[in-house]
């Protein structure tokens, strides 16, 4: 693969991984600043 294709592929993989990580975030059940600490 060319350098540009490899860079585009790695960018795509990174974007997918970040998307999955964001979707796995859970919203705290308690409201307030204490639940974030």
C-alpha positions in Angstrom: 0.0 0.0 0.0 1.1 3.5 -0.6 1.9 5.9 2.2 -1.3 7.9 1.7 -3.5 4.8 1.6 -1.9 3.5 4.8 -2.5 6.9 6.5 -6.1 6.9 5.4 -6.6 3.3 6.6 -5.1 4.1 10.1 -7.2 7.2 10.4 -10.3 5.2 9.6 -9.5 2.5 12.2 -8.8 5.2 14.8 -12.1 6.9 14.1 -14.0 3.6 14.5 -12.2 2.8 17.8 -13.0 6.3 19.2 -16.6 6.0 18.1 -17.0 2.6 19.9 -15.3 4.1 23.0 -17.8 7.0 23.1 -20.8 4.8 22.6 -19.6 2.7 25.6 -19.7 5.7 28.0 -22.3 5.3 30.7 -24.2 8.3 32.0 -23.9 8.6 35.8 -27.2 7.7 37.6 -26.6 10.4 40.2 -26.8 14.1 39.2 -24.3 16.6 40.4 -20.6 17.3 40.4 -19.9 14.6 43.1 -20.8 11.8 40.7 -18.1 12.9 38.2 -15.3 12.9 40.7 
